[in-house]
Amino acid sequence: MLEIARFEGRHRVRGTAIVTAALGGFSLMYVVLFPTFAESLGTDIDELLAAYPEALQKAFGIQTLSTMEGFLASELYTFFWMLVIGLYFAYSAAGLIAADVEREQMDMLLALPVSRARVVLEKFASLAVPLLALTVVVPVVVYAGTVAVDYPVDPVSLFVLHALSVPYLLTFAGVGLVASVVFDRTSVAQRASLGLLTGLFFAESLLTDTDYEVVGVVSPSRYLDPNAVLIDGEYAFLDAAVLVVAAVALVGLAVVLFRRKDIA
Amino acid sequence: MRLAGVPPKFSLYLYFAGRRTGGMAAIEVDGLTKDYGEVLANDDLSFEVAEGEVFGYLGPNGAGKTTTIRTLMGFQSPTAGAATVLGHDVTDEGDLIAAKRRVGFLPSNPSFDEQVTGREILDLHASIKGDERREELLSVFDPPLDRKIRAYSTGNVQKLGLVQAFMHDPDLVVMDEPTSGLDPLMQREFNEFVDREKAEGLTVFLSSHVLSEVRRVCDRVGVLRKGRLVTTERIEDLLDRTGKFVRVRVAGDADPGAFAIDGAHDVVCSTTDGGGGDADSVDTPDSTDSDGPVSECTFTFTGDVNDLVARLGDHDVVDLDVEEAPLEEVFMRFYGETDA
């Protein structure tokens, strides 16, 4: 068991190292930047912020920029972690099946005595490499950075935020996986999943407090709130459970669809 | 033997009964149909491949050969009909997985992950299906294992494909156009290899659109055309009917009547008088040596070779060329249409 996952996972190591280093460096930059930012503007920044339309603040998930927690929650986590890294997982997952079908490599894999369910599940499992690396390295870098610049954040909240974001990222990957099974061309699968998820992400934040708020229910971003976790220490485990169910359902759907598919 | 409508328990009985007597078919195709909507790729195909047989699945490009192979391997499901591989139903995934442990497969255009080395590919395959024959095979087919696939030539990819297809010592090997990427030397090596495997009892199902490339290794062939099976017969019978393609140049003025013997078809002659005026004479400078006109006649010959030799004795033969008739000729002769 897990031969395919190991094979695929090994080839994710290099890409993972690059993404992890990039995001680690990026996080560190934010952390190091904060003291200068806070000391030059002080609490004025929040007053400045109040001048902006509320919808815009909501769209970018900004609650406060005057504390390290608020700064990281809005600048680093809401945008980079939830959107960019989320899309990275969807993008990677969108290539899992479609790329093999497109390059005619799927035949070789399916000629082996393995079930199609196993192929889908093991390929999906190979995403554990970047998921684990990012989930372990980024919070350590962020925490160490905040301590170093003397604005330490609560390490428990920080690690909980990363733990809660695991099902969130898996849901993004699940959407990419379904697209990868449905479409035979990687580029189409990637565009479809990235388009859908980006749309849902902004729909959820822009439609909050409007009559169309209900649309946001299907957006994964509804179920993870870095501000609540980092600033208020509120851990929405039920929301995380919703994401777990969604991720499992998406992977299950991909398995069902792939089992019925005629490989082109 | 039709297994499609037989209850599972009974087909299991047939399976074991077949094994006991050794008479089980390695592949059984019954009424297999695959309709892609815009094209009927396989139309009600039925045939059997016996254990230990090398079966050539022939037909021009686009005839539907790959469609059948993909259905047999479970990559797609048939629109209608049934098929078994080593006694296992190809539409039942779990059942077919059991068969795949004993089946080797080489696709028409083998494609591997470009970023990894040949060795990593073989290691992956070995971890799933075994590799008791890897080293032995690598002494026959020797792709550069430590190089990444992206640096492989077409021939090396084909060699790697052959090694993975045979490395777990399968009972049946399914190959789609196995000789297409091989140079003539490798092709001969491949033929000899298949001969040796056949002697060991291996069953082979291979497709080709070039009869001459596979005629030496096949016991029996099925000829597919526009999705329909036009004939299934022993290779000798097909070759006898196919005949030879003869090109003969004789001194003097010859007309098609000169070769009107039993078994000569479509005789065409043209005469060049060695003095120009005919474009052909430019390419045949030696025709002037004979100091007179030279006639070139071409025809397909399916008769007794002795008759041909006797008739040739009546002429002053300048040049003679006898070769295997191309598969396309067979279609034209026996099925009345070309595939051009």
Contacts between the chains, C-beta under 8 A, distances in Angstrom:
chain1	res1	chain2	res2	distance
A	3	B	124	6.3
A	3	B	127	4.3
A	3	B	128	5.3
A	4	B	124	7.5
A	4	B	128	7.8
A	7	B	120	7.5
A	7	B	124	4.8
A	11	B	113	7.4
A	11	B	115	6.1
A	11	B	116	6.7
A	103	B	111	5.5
A	104	B	107	7.0
A	104	B	109	6.1
A	104	B	111	4.4
A	105	B	111	5.0
A	105	B	112	6.5
A	105	B	113	6.4
A	106	B	75	7.8
A	107	B	70	7.6
A	107	B	73	7.3
A	107	B	75	6.1
A	107	B	105	7.6
A	107	B	107	4.8
A	107	B	111	7.9
A	108	B	105	7.7
A	108	B	107	6.7
A	108	B	110	6.7
A	108	B	111	6.9
A	108	B	112	6.7
A	108	B	164	7.6
A	110	B	73	7.2
A	110	B	74	7.0
A	110	B	75	5.9
A	111	B	73	5.9
A	111	B	100	6.7
A	111	B	103	7.5
A	111	B	105	3.8
A	111	B	107	7.8
A	112	B	100	6.7
A	112	B	125	6.7
A	112	B	128	4.9
A	112	B	129	5.7
A	113	B	97	4.9
A	113	B	98	7.5
A	113	B	100	4.1
A	113	B	101	4.5
A	113	B	128	6.7
A	113	B	129	5.9
A	114	B	97	7.1
A	114	B	128	6.3
A	115	B	93	6.0
A	115	B	94	7.4
A	115	B	97	6.2
A	116	B	93	6.8
A	259	B	93	7.0
A	262	B	75	7.3
A	262	B	76	3.7
A	262	B	77	6.6
A	263	B	70	7.3
A	263	B	75	4.3
A	263	B	76	6.2
